[in-house]
Amino acid sequence: MKNNPSCQKRLAQAIIATMMIGWGAHASANDFALVNNGLTISVNDDVIANATLTNTGADATASGILTTPSLPQVVVNSASLSTSIPTFSFDLALPAGIVPGSHTFRVGLVIVDEANPANRRFEAYINNLVLNVAAGGTVTGTIGAQDMFVAARRGVSAFSTALTNESPNGPVSVNGGNITLSGARAVNVLRARNNSAINAILDDFALTGTFTFRVIVEQVSKTGTPLPDDARLVLANGTALSTINGGTLFSLMNNPFGASSFAIQGRFQAVSGTVTPPPGTVPPATITDMTTAANDFAQQVAAGNLSAAVNALTSVSGNINSIANSVQGGATLTAAQTTAVQSAVAAVLDNASALLTAAGSDSETFTSAVNTLIQILEDMKRALVPATDDSLIEKVQTAGVAVVNAVVENNLTALGLQPGASNAQIRAALENNRAVLDAVLEAALPIPPFVVESQAAVNARIQSNLPDGAPPSLGAKLGQIVSSTVLDPDAFRVGGMTVGEMLRNLFSGSTTALTINDERNGAVSAATVGKVGIVSDPVSGVVKITLPDESYAGMISSVKAVAESVPPGISFRRNGSALIVTNSVAIELSPISLDLIAFAAAVEGAGYDFDLRSDGSLSFDLGQGNRFGGVFAYDNLTGQDLSTCGTLSIVDPTGEETSAQYAFGVNCSSGIQQRVVPYIENANFFASLDANNIPYSVDRNTGIITSEGNGRFKPGFFVSPRTSAETSFHTANANAQGIAFEAVDVNGDGRMDFKVISASGTQILFGVN
């Protein structure tokens, strides 16, 4: 047939083809992906090679070998492609504006060893992939009851068989317009037949050498407004796919394809040596595996198979984590891949409550499931997949309520409550038991943002706003810190309202303002409507809260879904960060530098390694095993211009190290003054207190830690390398969290102090009045 440009336009972006290779009893995840005109080869979800297809117009020879030299010959490591069986999936997207109707395609795959085409080859096809086009252009893919026909030859061993699609998780599956022929599942079916010829091929097939491949498509019927018979499948660059003679491709079984078939074709060469992975690609097989695992999770929950459901949930998490890592490494998700991640997360959330209920009092299973759900939602953000559909947030809230209720139920005794306690009773109990409230908040599910930003964009923004003389590498470093720890309140939306709007509403009218005092309570004072300002700094994400008599600089470190039983309003967590609960959303706010970028640049400029943690605490590596630990205080900056800081300087503390006022000063040339007070640098310290049921609360205005029944203590700012005596003491006395407490009057003031000794150093806790 001759090229038809108008038809090319109508069927542009017709195929995205993926081939996962996995010969053996346990198929490995070697992936061949054709995305528009790009060929990608991956191994175990790691991309090892890619190339661009520039022409697919060559006819096949009688043996099915490509003859056009311009076709890509991708070189890969042969060791990574050994022991595998082909599987492939692809998307069919019909032309824009097509009238609703039904279109049926036959699809197949052929892989041929160019050195031995007659004796090393794989062939597979299905007869009926139906794409139903609804009004508005939505495409739904279906596969009726049918077989996947498979044939393979390895030397004298050969087989040709039909694999029955016995379940939604069988060798053939479809999701929307995506169809998958899974080698991993096919292997299980083939092995179960215990056929010597089949087993011989499964045991002895290594993809070494040069191979050609074709993904073949033929439209066999149509209703509604049909596609023209001479319509050509085309690549993104407009190159028409060649028509083929199906008889030259299938030699191990009867030819299923007619003369009007079309193909995407290419070659790869497997050789010894190392191949550098190219950036920019998320393996399509990872997306497919994620979708499969999400569907499996729903089925296992429905069937009551708790252990299998947890395993499937873990698989979903692993795949989304791989996707996030690829994106953070520079890859870009396609629109279809983004939608697939959103759909998988939605499917998980739809069944999360049932899973948590099934876990019941099995604390280990419950904790594992909750942690996996949290990881999925965090990795969704890292993958730059936005929660653009409000229904997804509603699913997070529903699952989040189930999590909170379960944690409360497991802590009824500690709360002094009986089963069936009302929300009002639970709220009152949580207000008086901060340890359980912290446990609730730690388990609460994070709400994903509806606005996401690439790491490169964040890095560039910060780089362009660094002060003069800042280290050139600081932009990327601070970009990573800001992306992982500082949240923009206007990037999160719940119930049609952003978190920024929630905060503005909370601080307006007759609700409480954020008055901070040493008793760790939020005072009740009215803020007049129109006099409340909550602005997120466009560079660092630092939130500036302006009220009639109060102004603060803070960072929002978490936005979580909670139940109505969690006390609303303003309070403080035991670590000293502010907890703001409104509209069943828990927002954690920590005080921070008004000009975070200038402050970090000052620290780095002094030769120290800056780090900011999710609880708002600071950690600086001072070199030679010495570190600094601190937090900003809740300094009221009212009456000052928060729009500018100017030149920033750091002032050393004065007075007694144990006094409440002992702090570093962080001063702006504009006149704004803030303080940094000491904080325990090792996060395991607080976990150690919890494990030993030691109560505590941190005052971020002074750094003082109060432990009821044990006293009040103020940390020193610095962590020092252990002495030999401290190392010996730690070896003999470290608890399960790796912390050893040595009681000693360090400063000779007659009060008992403690050395907090860990594997990484020693920090002093000074006893205070």
C-alpha positions in Angstrom: 0.0 0.0 0.0 1.1 3.6 -0.5 1.5 6.0 2.3 -1.6 7.9 3.2 -0.8 11.1 5.3 -4.4 11.8 6.3 -4.8 8.3 7.6 -1.5 8.6 9.5 -2.9 11.6 11.3 -6.1 9.7 12.2 -4.2 6.8 13.8 -1.2 8.6 15.2 0.0 7.3 18.6 -1.7 4.0 17.9 0.6 1.6 19.7 2.7 1.5 22.7 4.3 -2.0 22.9 6.1 -3.6 25.8 7.8 -6.9 25.9 8.9 -8.5 29.2 11.3 -11.3 28.8 11.3 -14.1 31.4 12.2 -17.7 30.4 12.4 -20.0 33.4 10.4 -21.3 36.3 10.3 -17.9 37.8 10.2 -15.3 35.0 12.6 -12.4 35.4 11.5 -8.8 34.7 13.5 -8.1 31.5 11.5 -5.5 29.6 11.4 -4.4 26.0 9.3 -1.3 25.5 8.2 0.5 22.4 6.8 3.9 23.4 5.8 5.8 20.3 9.1 5.8 18.4 11.4 5.0 21.4 12.7 1.5 22.1 13.6 0.8 25.7 15.2 -2.4 27.1 15.1 -2.9 30.9 16.2 -5.6 33.3 14.5 -6.0 36.7 12.9 -2.5 36.2 16.3 -0.9 35.6 16.7 0.6 32.1 19.8 -0.7 30.4 19.5 0.6 26.8 17.3 2.7 24.6 17.2 3.9 21.0 14.9 5.8 18.6 13.1 4.1 15.8 13.5 6.1 12.6 12.0 3.8 10.0 10.0 0.6 10.0 9.2 0.3 6.3 11.2 -2.8 5.5 9.6 -6.0 4.3 10.6 -9.3 6.0 12.6 -12.0 4.3 11.2 -15.4 4.0 12.9 -16.3 7.3 11.4 -13.3 9.1 14.7 -11.4 9.5 14.7 -7.6 9.1 16.7 -6.4 6.1 16.8 -2.7 6.6 20.1 -1.5 8.1 18.6 1.7 9.5 16.5 -0.2 12.0 17.9 0.2 15.6 20.4 -2.4 16.8 20.4 -2.0 20.5 23.4 -3.5 22.4 22.6 -5.0 25.8 24.4 -7.2 28.3 23.7 -10.8 27.4 24.0 -11.9 31.0 21.0 -9.8 31.9 18.9 -11.4 29.2 19.6 -15.1 30.0 16.9 -17.4 31.2 13.7 -15.6 30.0 10.3 -16.1 28.2 8.6 -13.3 26.3 5.6 -11.4 27.5 4.2 -8.2 26.1 1.6 -5.6 26.6 0.6 -2.5 24.6 -2.0 0.3 24.4 -4.2 0.9 21.4 -5.5 4.5 21.2 -8.1 5.2 18.6 -8.2 8.4 16.5 -9.5 11.6 18.1 -13.1 12.4 17.3 -14.1 8.8 16.4 -17.8 8.0 16.6 -18.7 5.6 19.4 -18.5 2.0 18.4 -16.6 -1.3 18.7 -13.3 -2.2 17.1 -11.7 -5.7 17.3 -8.0 -6.4 16.8 -5.9 -9.5 16.5 -2.4 -8.9 18.0 0.8 -11.0 18.1 4.5 -11.1 18.8 7.4 -12.8 17.1 11.0 -12.9 18.3 13.6 -14.5 16.0 17.3 -15.2 16.5 19.0 -13.9 13.3 21.7 -16.5 13.5 19.3 -19.4 13.7 15.8 -18.2 12.7 14.4 -21.7 12.1 15.4 -23.1 15.5 15.4 -20.2 18.0 12.1 -18.3 17.8 9.0 -17.4 19.8 5.5 -16.7 18.5 2.3 -15.7 20.3 -1.1 -14.1 19.5 -4.7 -13.6 20.5 -7.6 -13.3 18.2 -9.9 -10.8 19.9 -9.0 -7.5 21.6 -12.1 -5.4 21.6 -11.9 -1.6 22.1 -15.3 -0.1 22.8 -15.5 3.7 22.3 -18.0 5.5 24.4 -19.5 8.9 23.9 -16.7 11.4 24.7 -14.0 9.1 23.4 -13.4 6.9 26.5 -11.9 3.6 25.4 -12.7 0.4 27.3 -10.7 -2.7 26.4 -12.2 -6.2 26.8 -11.0 -9.8 26.2 -13.7 -12.4 25.9 -13.2 -16.1 26.8 -10.4 -17.1 24.5 -6.9 -18.7 24.4 -3.5 -17.2 23.9 -1.7 -19.2 21.3 2.0 -19.8 22.0 4.7 -21.6 20.1 8.5 -21.7 20.7 11.5 -23.6 19.4 14.9 -24.1 20.9 17.0 -26.4 18.7 15.2 -29.8 18.5 12.8 -28.9 21.3 9.5 -27.2 20.2 5.9 -26.8 21.3 2.8 -25.2 20.1 -0.1 -24.8 22.5 -3.1 -22.8 23.6 -3.1 -21.3 27.1 -6.6 -20.8 28.6 -7.1 -17.5 30.3 -8.5 -19.0 33.5 -8.9 -15.9 35.6 -8.4 -12.1 35.6 -4.8 -12.9 36.6 -4.3 -15.4 33.7 -1.8 -15.0 30.9 -4.0 -12.6 29.0 -5.5 -9.5 30.8 -6.8 -6.1 29.7 -7.1 -2.7 31.5 -8.8 0.0 29.5 -7.0 0.0 26.2 -4.0 -1.9 27.5 -3.5 -5.6 26.9 -0.9 -7.8 28.6 0.3 -11.3 27.6 2.2 -12.2 30.8 5.2 -14.5 30.5 5.4 -15.0 34.2 1.9 -16.3 34.4 2.2 -18.3 31.2 5.3 -20.1 32.6 3.2 -21.2 35.6 0.6 -22.7 33.3 3.2 -24.3 31.0 5.1 -25.8 33.9 1.9 -27.3 35.3 1.5 -29.4 32.1 4.7 -31.3 32.9 5.4 -31.6 29.2 9.0 -32.6 28.5 9.3 -30.6 25.3 8.0 -27.5 27.0 10.2 -28.0 30.0 13.2 -28.4 27.8 12.7 -25.0 26.2 11.9 -23.4 29.6 15.1 -24.8 31.0 17.4 -24.0 28.0 16.8 -20.7 26.3 19.3 -17.8 26.6 18.7 -14.6 24.7 22.3 -14.2 23.5 23.1 -13.0 20.0 21.1 -10.7 17.7 17.3 -10.8 17.6 14.6 -9.2 15.5 11.1 -8.6 16.9 7.7 -7.5 15.6 4.5 -6.5 17.4 1.8 -7.2 14.9 -1.7 -5.7 14.8 -4.6 -6.4 12.4 -8.1 -4.9 12.7 -10.5 -7.8 12.0 -13.9 -6.1 12.5 -15.5 -2.8 13.3 -18.9 -1.2 14.1 -20.0 2.4 14.3 -17.8 4.6 12.1 -15.1 2.1 10.9 -11.5 2.9 10.5 -10.5 2.9 6.8 -9.0 -0.4 5.5 -5.9 1.4 4.4 -5.3 3.3 7.7 -1.8 2.9 8.8 -0.4 2.6 12.3 2.2 5.3 12.6 5.0 6.3 15.0 5.1 9.6 16.8 7.3 11.1 14.1 4.8 10.3 11.4 6.6 7.3 10.0 4.2 4.7 8.7 4.5 1.2 9.9 5.1 -1.4 7.2 2.5 -3.8 6.0 3.6 -7.4 6.4 3.0 -10.8 5.0 2.0 -12.7 8.1 3.0 -16.0 6.5 6.7 -15.1 6.6 6.5 -14.4 10.3 4.7 -17.4 11.8 6.4 -20.8 11.0 5.7 -22.7 14.2 1.9 -22.5 13.9 -0.7 -21.6 11.3 -0.5 -18.1 10.0 -3.2 -16.1 12.0 -2.6 -12.7 10.3 -3.8 -11.4 6.9 -2.1 -9.1 4.3 -3.6 -5.9 5.9 -1.6 -6.4 9.1 0.8 -3.8 10.4 3.9 -4.1 12.6 6.3 -2.3 14.8 9.7 -3.9 14.3 13.3 -3.6 15.4 16.4 -5.6 16.5 18.5 -5.9 19.6 22.0 -7.5 20.1 22.9 -9.1 23.3 26.7 -9.1 24.0 29.1 -9.4 26.9 30.0 -6.2 28.8 28.4 -3.4 30.7 25.8 -1.1 29.2 25.2 2.3 30.8 21.5 2.8 31.7 20.0 5.8 29.9 17.9 8.3 31.9 14.4 9.4 31.2 12.3 6.2 31.1 10.0 4.5 33.5 9.8 0.8 32.5 6.3 0.1 31.3 6.5 -3.4 32.9 6.7 -1.7 36.3 3.4 0.1 35.6 1.8 -3.2 34.4 3.1 -5.1 37.5 1.7 -2.3 39.7 -1.7 -2.5 38.2 -1.8 -6.3 38.4 -0.8 -6.2 42.0 -3.4 -3.6 42.8 -6.1 -5.8 41.2 -4.7 -8.8 43.0 -4.9 -6.9 46.3 -8.6 -6.2 45.8 -9.3 -9.8 45.0 -7.4 -11.1 48.0 -9.1 -8.7 50.4 -12.5 -9.7 49.0 -11.7 -13.4 49.4 -10.5 -12.9 53.0 -7.0 -14.0 52.3 -5.2 -11.7 54.7 -1.6 -12.9 54.2 -2.0 -12.8 50.4 -3.6 -9.4 50.5 -0.6 -8.0 52.5 1.8 -9.5 50.0 -0.1 -7.9 47.1 -0.1 -4.6 48.9 3.7 -4.9 49.4 4.0 -5.6 45.7 2.1 -2.4 44.8 4.3 -0.4 47.1 7.5 -1.9 45.6 6.4 -1.0 42.1 5.3 2.6 43.0 8.6 3.0 44.9 10.5 1.9 41.7 8.4 4.4 39.7 9.2 7.2 42.2 12.9 6.3 42.1 12.9 6.5 38.3 11.2 9.9 38.3 13.5 11.2 41.0 16.4 10.0 38.8 15.1 12.1 35.9 12.5 10.0 34.2 9.1 11.3 33.1 5.8 9.5 33.4 3.5 9.6 30.4 -0.1 10.8 30.9 -1.3 7.2 30.7 1.3 6.1 33.3 0.3 8.9 35.7 -3.3 7.8 35.4 -2.3 4.2 36.0 -0.6 5.1 39.3 -3.6 7.1 40.4 -5.9 4.2 39.6 -3.7 1.7 41.4 -3.6 3.9 44.5 -7.4 4.4 44.3 -7.9 0.6 44.1 -5.7 0.1 47.1 -7.5 2.7 49.2 -10.9 1.3 48.2 -9.9 -1.9 50.0 -7.7 -0.6 52.7 -10.4 -0.3 55.4 -11.5 -3.9 54.8 -7.9 -5.0 55.1 -7.4 -3.1 58.4 -10.6 -4.5 59.8 -9.5 -8.0 58.9 -6.1 -7.4 60.6 -8.1 -6.8 63.8 -5.9 -7.2 66.9 -3.0 -8.7 64.9 -0.7 -5.7 65.6 2.1 -6.9 63.5 0.0 -7.2 60.4 -1.9 -4.0 61.1 1.3 -2.0 61.5 2.9 -3.5 58.4 -0.2 -2.7 56.4 -0.4 0.9 57.7 3.3 1.5 57.0 2.9 0.2 53.5 -0.1 2.5 52.8 1.9 5.5 54.1 4.8 4.5 51.9 2.5 4.2 48.8 1.1 7.7 49.4 4.6 9.2 50.0 6.0 7.5 46.9 3.0 8.7 44.9 4.2 12.3 45.7 7.8 11.4 45.0 6.7 10.1 41.6 5.1 13.5 40.9 1.7 12.0 40.5 -0.9 14.6 41.7 -4.1 13.8 43.5 -6.1 15.8 40.9 -9.3 13.9 41.5 -11.1 14.9 44.8 -12.5 11.3 45.0 -9.0 10.0 45.6 -8.6 12.3 48.6 -12.0 11.1 49.9 -10.6 7.6 49.7 -7.6 8.6 51.7 -9.8 10.1 54.3 -12.0 7.0 54.5 -9.0 4.8 54.9 -7.5 7.3 57.3 -10.5 7.2 59.6 -10.2 3.4 59.7 -6.5 3.7 60.7 -7.2 6.2 63.5 -10.1 4.2 64.8 -8.0 1.1 64.9 -5.2 2.8 66.8 -7.6 4.2 69.3 -9.3 0.8 69.7 -5.9 -0.7 70.4 -5.2 1.9 73.1 -8.5 2.0 74.9 -6.9 0.8 78.2 -4.2 3.5 78.1 -6.9 6.1 77.4 -9.0 4.8 80.3 -12.0 4.1 78.0 -14.3 1.2 77.3 -15.3 -0.2 73.9 -17.9 1.9 72.3 -16.6 5.2 73.6 -18.0 8.3 71.9 -16.0 10.7 69.8 -16.3 13.3 72.6 -14.9 10.9 75.2 -12.1 9.9 72.9 -11.2 13.6 72.2 -11.1 14.3 75.9 -8.9 11.3 76.5 -6.5 12.1 73.7 -6.1 15.7 75.0 -4.8 14.2 78.2 -2.7 11.5 76.8 -0.2 12.9 74.3 1.6 9.6 73.9 -1.5 7.9 72.4 -2.2 11.1 70.4 1.3 10.8 68.9 0.7 7.2 68.1 -2.5 8.2 66.3 -0.7 10.9 64.3 2.3 8.7 63.4 -0.1 6.1 61.9 -2.4 8.6 60.2 -2.3 8.5 56.4 -0.7 11.5 54.6 -2.9 13.4 52.1 -1.2 13.5 48.7 -0.9 17.0 47.0 -2.9 18.0 44.0 -0.1 20.2 42.8 3.4 18.6 42.3 6.7 20.0 41.2 9.7 18.3 39.7 12.9 18.2 41.7 14.7 20.0 38.9 12.2 22.9 39.1 12.7 23.2 42.8 16.5 23.0 42.5 16.5 25.7 39.8 14.2 28.0 41.8 16.4 27.8 44.9 19.6 28.1 42.9 18.5 31.3 41.3 17.7 32.8 44.8 20.9 31.8 46.6 22.7 34.7 48.3 25.9 35.9 46.7 28.9 33.7 47.5 26.8 30.6 48.3 28.4 27.3 47.2 27.4 26.4 43.6 26.1 23.0 44.7 23.8 24.3 47.4 20.8 24.8 45.1 20.4 21.1 44.4 21.1 20.1 48.0 18.6 22.6 49.5 16.2 21.6 46.7 16.2 18.0 48.0 15.7 19.1 51.6 12.9 21.5 50.8 11.1 18.9 48.6 11.2 16.3 51.3 10.4 18.4 54.4 8.6 21.6 53.6 5.0 21.4 52.3 3.1 24.1 50.5 -0.4 24.5 52.2 -1.9 25.6 48.9 -0.8 22.4 47.1 -3.2 20.3 49.3 -6.9 20.3 48.8 -9.5 18.5 50.9 -13.3 18.9 50.4 -12.7 21.5 47.8 -10.7 23.7 50.1 -6.9 24.1 50.2 -5.0 23.6 53.5 -4.0 27.3 53.2 -7.7 28.3 53.1 -8.4 26.0 56.1 -5.8 27.7 58.1 -7.0 31.2 57.1 -10.6 30.2 58.1 -9.4 28.7 61.4 -7.5 31.8 62.4 -10.3 34.2 61.4 -13.5 35.2 63.3 -14.0 33.6 66.7 -11.5 30.8 66.5 -8.1 30.5 68.3 -5.0 32.3 67.3 -1.5 30.7 67.6 -0.3 32.2 70.9 2.6 30.2 72.2 3.7 30.0 75.8 5.9 27.8 78.0 2.9 25.7 79.2 2.6 24.3 75.7 -0.9 25.5 75.0 -2.6 27.5 72.3 -4.2 30.5 73.9 -7.8 31.6 73.0 -7.9 35.0 71.3 -10.0 36.2 68.4 -8.5 37.2 65.1 -10.4 39.8 63.0 -11.5 38.7 59.6 -9.3 40.4 57.0 -6.3 40.7 59.4 -5.1 37.2 58.9 -2.3 36.5 56.5 -1.0 33.0 55.7 1.5 33.2 52.9 3.8 30.4 51.6 7.2 31.7 50.5 7.5 30.9 46.8 11.2 29.9 47.0 11.5 27.9 50.2 7.9 27.0 51.1 8.2 28.6 54.6 4.8 29.7 55.8 4.4 33.2 57.2 1.5 33.5 59.6 0.4 37.1 60.4 -2.3 37.7 63.0 -3.3 41.0 64.7 -0.8 40.6 67.6 1.2 37.6 66.4 3.5 36.7 63.5 5.4 33.5 63.0 7.6 31.8 60.5 7.0 28.0 60.2 7.2 25.0 58.0 4.4 22.6 57.5 5.9 19.1 57.7 2.8 16.9 57.4 -0.9 17.0 56.3 -2.7 13.9 57.4 -6.3 12.5 57.4 -7.7 11.9 60.8 -11.1 11.0 62.4 -13.5 13.3 64.2 -12.3 11.8 67.4 -9.0 13.6 67.1 -9.2 16.9 69.2 -9.7 19.9 66.8 -8.0 23.3 67.3 -4.4 24.1 68.3 -2.2 22.0 70.5 1.4 20.7 70.7 3.0 17.4 70.1 5.4 16.0 72.6 8.3 17.0 70.3 7.2 20.7 70.5 5.8 21.1 67.0 2.4 22.7 66.7 -0.6 20.5 65.8 -3.5 22.2 64.0 -6.6 20.0 63.5 -9.4 21.3 61.4 -11.9 19.6 59.0 -10.6 16.2 60.1 -7.2 17.2 58.7 -4.1 17.3 61.0 -1.5 19.8 60.1 1.9 19.8 61.8 3.8 23.1 61.9 7.3 23.7 63.2 9.0 27.1 63.7 11.8 27.8 61.2 14.0 30.5 59.8 12.2 33.3 58.1 14.8 33.1 55.3 15.5 29.4 55.2 17.7 29.7 52.1 19.9 32.4 53.5 20.2 30.6 56.8 21.3 27.3 55.1 23.7 29.2 53.0 25.3 30.8 56.1 25.7 27.4 57.7 27.2 25.9 54.5 29.3 29.0 54.0 30.9 28.5 57.4 32.0 25.1 56.2 29.3 23.0 57.9 27.0 20.4 56.3 23.3 21.7 56.7 20.4 19.3 57.2 16.7 20.0 58.0 14.5 17.1 59.3 10.8 16.5 58.9 10.1 17.5 62.5 11.7 20.9 61.9 14.9 20.1 63.8 18.4 21.1 62.5 21.5 18.9 62.2 24.8 20.3 61.1 27.9 18.1 60.5 30.8 20.1 61.9 33.4 17.6 60.9 35.7 15.2 62.7 32.7 13.4 64.3 31.1 16.6 65.8 27.5 17.6 65.0 25.1 20.3 66.0 21.4 19.8 67.0 18.8 22.5 67.4 15.4 23.9 66.6 14.1 27.4 65.9 11.9 28.9 68.7 8.4 30.2 68.3 9.5 33.8 68.2 6.7 36.3 67.8 7.7 38.5 64.8 4.7 40.8 65.0 5.1 44.4 63.8 8.0 43.5 61.5 8.2 43.2 57.8 8.3 39.5 57.0 8.8 40.0 53.3 12.5 40.6 53.6 15.4 39.5 55.8 18.4 41.0 54.1 21.9 39.9 55.3 21.7 37.2 57.9 24.1 36.8 60.8 24.4 34.2 63.6 25.1 35.3 67.1 26.7 33.0 69.7 24.7 32.2 72.9 25.7 33.9 76.2 25.1 33.1 79.9 24.7 29.7 81.5 24.2 26.7 79.3 21.4 25.4 81.5 19.4 28.7 81.5 16.1 28.9 79.6 17.5 31.9 77.6 20.6 30.1 76.3 20.2 30.2 72.5 21.9 31.1 69.3 20.6 34.3 67.7 19.7 34.4 64.0 19.4 38.0 63.0 18.3 39.7 59.7 19.7 43.1 58.7 16.1 44.2 58.4 15.8 43.9 62.2 14.1 40.6 62.6 15.6 38.4 65.3 15.0 34.7 65.8 16.5 32.1 68.2 17.8 28.6 67.8 17.6 26.4 71.0 19.2 23.0 71.5 17.5 19.8 70.5 18.4 16.1 70.8 20.2 15.3 67.5 19.6 11.5 67.6 16.0 10.8 66.6 16.2 7.4 68.4 16.3 9.3 71.7 12.6 9.9 71.7 11.9 6.4 70.4 13.9 5.1 73.4 11.8 7.2 75.8 8.6 5.8 74.3 9.9 2.2 74.5 10.6 2.6 78.2 7.3 4.5 78.9 9.2 7.6 80.0 6.9 10.7 79.6 8.3 13.8 78.0 7.4 17.1 76.4 9.7 19.5 74.5 9.5 23.3 74.9 10.8 24.7 71.6 11.0 28.2 73.1 13.8 27.1 75.5 14.8 23.6 74.4 14.0 22.2 77.8 12.6 18.7 78.0 10.2 18.0 80.9 9.7 14.4 82.0 7.1 14.1 84.7 8.5 12.4 87.7 12.0 12.5 86.3 12.8 16.2 86.1 13.7 18.9 83.6 16.6 18.8 81.3 18.2 21.0 78.6 20.3 19.4 75.9 23.7 20.8 74.9 24.0 21.9 71.3 26.8 19.6 70.3 27.3 15.9 69.8 30.9 14.8 70.3 32.8 11.7 69.3 32.7 9.1 72.0 35.6 8.6 74.4 36.9 5.1 74.9 35.1 5.0 78.3 31.8 6.1 76.7 32.2 3.5 74.0 32.6 0.8 76.6 29.6 2.1 78.6 27.5 2.1 75.4 28.5 -1.5 74.5 27.5 -2.6 78.0 24.3 -0.6 78.4 22.7 0.4 75.0 19.0 -0.3 74.8 17.1 -1.7 71.8 17.1 1.8 70.2 20.9 2.0 70.4 20.9 4.6 73.2 22.7 4.4 76.5 22.0 6.9 79.4 24.9 7.5 81.7 24.1 9.5 84.8 26.8 12.0 85.8 27.1 15.6 87.0 28.9 16.8 83.9 29.1 20.5 84.8 29.6 20.1 88.6 26.5 22.2 89.6 25.2 19.5 92.0 22.4 18.5 89.6 22.3 15.1 87.9 23.0 15.3 84.2 22.9 12.5 81.6 25.2 11.6 78.7 23.1 10.4 75.8 25.5 8.0 74.1 24.8 6.3 70.7 27.0 4.7 68.2 27.5 8.0 66.5 28.5 10.1 69.5 27.6 11.7 72.9 25.3 14.6 73.6 24.7 16.0 77.2 21.4 16.4 78.9 21.9 19.0 81.6 19.6 18.9 84.6 17.8 22.2 85.2 15.6 23.7 87.9 
